[in-house]
């Protein structure tokens, strides 16, 4: 995956579901706490949809305002998007969100 540069990849972390997770690979300080790693994003195949978990929207105040309204229609909770069908346009919005999130993490020196 082109967005995974500088991030660690994991699969098989969610019991009985297909998943793919990305984490930072170095210690970070966020919200005044030192962490060994920081979650970035992940996909989990659900029964009738795919969950896209996008942590930059949760931990970086400026990220949500930069996301497309079309993508935000799928936001369910603080950092989770659910998709029943991936259209080419929606894929572009997700790609843009990943770039925005990577930039936010890089600016904070988490990657």
N, C-alpha and C positions, 0 to 999 in steps of 0.2 A: 504494500500500500504506500503510495507516495507521501501520505501525511505522517507516516510512522517514523520518519527520520528523527533521531534524537529521543525517541520514545521506546519503551519496552512493550512488547506484545505478549498477551496471555490469552489462552483459550481454555475451555473446560472448567471455568471457575463457578459456573452456575449449574447446580445439580439438575440433571435431566433436561437441559436445554442447550441448544447451540449458542455459543457466545464468542465474542472477540473483544478484548479490552486493551486499552493503551494507557500507560503510566509514564511519568517522568522517571528518569534513571539516576537521579542524584537527590541528595537531601535538599529540602526547601524550607523556607520559613513563610508560613501563611497564617494570617490572622493572629500573629504573635506566637505561633506554635511551630516548633521544629518538627518536620515530618521526614521520614526516610524516603518517601516518594509522594507524588501527587497524581491522583486519578485525572485523566484527560477526557477520554470518551470510550464508549463501548456500544456494541450491538448485542441484543438478546432476541432470539427468535421465540416469539410467544405463540400461543395456539392459533390466533387469527390475525396477528400483526407482528411487526418488528419494532422493538423498542430501541431508540437511539438515545443513549445517555450521554449528555454533553456538559461536563463539569465546568467549563469556563463560564457558562451562563450563570452559574451559582456562585463562583468564587471571584469573578472579575466584574465589578460593577458596570463597566462600560460596554461589555459584550452584547447584552440583550438588545440595547438600542440600535446596534449595528446589523441585527439579523432581519431578514426579509419578513414582511407581514405574512406572506404565504407559508413560510416555515413556521412562524409563531402560531399559526392556526392549529398546528399539530402538537403544541406544547401541552403536556398533561402533568402538572405539578411544577416543581421548581426547575428541574434540569432534565426532564424526560420527554421525548417526543415519541409518538406512536404513529406508525404508517401501515396502512392496509395495502397500499399499492405505491410503488415507486415510479413516478413519471420522470421523463427526461428533465423537465423544468424543476421538479422537486429535488432531483439529484444535483442540479446546479446550485440550488439554495443550500443544500447540505454541504457541498464542496466549499462554498463561500464561507459558511459557518466554521468549518474546520480551519480554514485559512485565518479567519478572524481570531479564533481561539488559540491557534499556534502563535500568532503575533502577540497576543496578550500574555501568553506564558513566556515567550522569549523576552518581552519587555520587562517582565518581573524576574528574569534570569532563572526561571524554573527549568528551562531546557537549554 
